[in-house]
Amino acid sequence: MNRLLALLKKEFIQMRRDKLSLGIMLFMPVMQLIIFGFAINTDVKHLKTAVFDQSLTQESRELLTSFTASEYFDIEFVEDSFDDVNYRLDSGDAKVGIIIPPDLDSNLEHNRPTPIQVLVDATDSQSAASAISAAQSIGMLKSQEARAEKSGLHGTPPNLYDVRVRAWYNQDFVTAFYMVPGLMGTILTLTMVMITSMAIVRERETGTLEQLMVTPLKTWELMLGKIIPYIFVGYVQITVALMVGLFVFDVPVRGSLLLLYVLSLFFIVASLTLGVLISSYARTQIQAMEMSFFVILPSIMLSGFVFPRESMPQIFYWLGDVLPLTYYLQILRGIFLKGNGLAFLWGQVAALLVFILLTLGLSIKKFVKKLN
C-alpha cells in the first residue's frame, strides 16, 4: 500500500508540474461545451439574400418586408438583373435569391396569381430546407391576407402570391453530394494537423533535434523539410477520396479537377503549418495531440461541415472565419456542385495564403526562441 501511495504521489506531482497538459485537460472541455452549445443550432435563420425587384411598388416592398420579418432572410444585396442574383448565388455571397416580376401590383389589382421566384443554394441541405419551408409559408400567408382584403370578390384564386422555389446545385437534396466534399476536407485536417503537430516534438524526444541544429540548415528550411513530404501524402489522400466519391457515391464534379488539385495545395500547406505551429509550443507528443484536438473539433463544428454557419451566433461565425477548413469546404463544394472557377474562389485562396504566412511565421519565431 505504501508503494502504491508513493506512486500516486509521484503522478500527481508530475501532473502538477506539467501545467500545459493540466490546463488543456481542464480548460478544453469547458471551452468545447461553450462553443458547441451556442454554435450548434439546426434552426437556420438569417440567410443572406439577394433580391431583384422588378416591380418596385408598395406591394413588392411589403412582400420583402414579410421575408425579412420572418428572420429567415436577411436582404443584403439588391440587384438590377437576374444575372446579378445568379452571380451572388454562384459566388456564395448569398444563399437565397428572390425575383419579383414587374406586374405584381397589376396582377393583384386584377385578381391574378403572380409567380414569385425563389432560388435556393442547395449545396447546404439544412439551410436550403429552412429557406424553402419559410418561403412557401410566407407565400401562403400573403395570399391569405390578399384574399381577406378581396373577400367580397368571387373566384379569388388561393395563390395570389405564387411562390415558386427552385433548388440549385443539388436539386434532389442528395446527402452524399453535400457530405462527401466535406469529409474530404475533414479527413485532410485530421491527418495533416496531427502528423505535423508531433513532428518536431518527436525529434526532440528522440534526441535527433540536436543533430539537426548543428547542421547548416536554417530554421525556415527545417520547417519546410517537415512540411513538404506530407504534401505528397495529402495529395494521395485527395486522390483516393476523389475516386471513392466519384465511383461509389456518384458525386458530380461540375468544375475543373485540375483547379481542385491546384487549390488543394493551399489547404494542405495551411493544415501542415498549423500542425508545425502546435509542435513548436508542445513539449511532448501527448501535449501535441491534445492541442491538435483542441483545433480539430472546432474546425469540424464551426466550418460549416455539419452545421450551417448561418445559424451560429456572430462571434462563432467569426471564429469559423479563422479556420482553414471553412475556406476549403467552400472551394470543394464550389468546384464539385457549382462548377466554380478561380474567379469565384480567389477570396478563399487569399485567406488560406494569409493563414499560411501567419502560422509559418509564428512557428519560425517560436522555434528560434526555443533555440536561444
Number of C-alpha atoms within 10 A of each C-alpha: 6 7 8 9 10 10 12 12 12 12 12 11 11 11 13 13 11 13 11 16 20 14 11 16 14 10 12 16 12 11 14 14 11 11 19 16 10 14 23 18 16 16 14 21 21 18 24 20 26 29 23 21 21 17 17 15 14 10 13 18 13 12 18 18 13 17 21 16 11 15 13 23 25 20 20 13 17 15 18 12 13 16 11 17 24 17 14 20 23 21 18 18 16 23 26 30 28 25 22 21 17 15 15 24 18 12 15 18 10 9 18 18 18 21 20 20 18 22 24 28 24 25 27 23 22 16 26 23 17 17 27 21 12 17 24 16 15 19 22 17 15 18 21 16 13 19 19 12 10 15 11 9 10 8 9 17 13 14 19 24 25 18 24 17 19 16 20 19 23 20 13 11 18 14 14 14 24 22 18 22 25 23 18 20 25 21 15 22 27 18 18 26 29 27 19 25 30 25 20 28 24 18 14 16 12 10 11 12 14 12 10 13 13 8 8 8 12 12 16 16 12 14 21 15 12 17 23 13 10 18 20 13 14 22 16 12 15 20 13 12 18 18 13 14 21 13 9 9 14 12 22 16 20 15 18 15 13 9 14 19 13 11 20 21 17 22 29 30 24 28 30 32 29 28 31 33 27 28 29 24 19 21 19 16 19 13 22 30 19 20 24 23 15 17 18 18 15 20 22 23 19 27 28 22 23 17 21 24 27 21 22 25 14 12 12 19 18 13 14 22 16 16 22 26 29 23 23 27 22 21 28 25 24 25 24 24 22 23 17 20 17 15 8 18 20 13 14 20 20 13 17 27 16 12 22 22 13 15 20 23 15 17 24 20 15 15 20 14 10 10 9 6
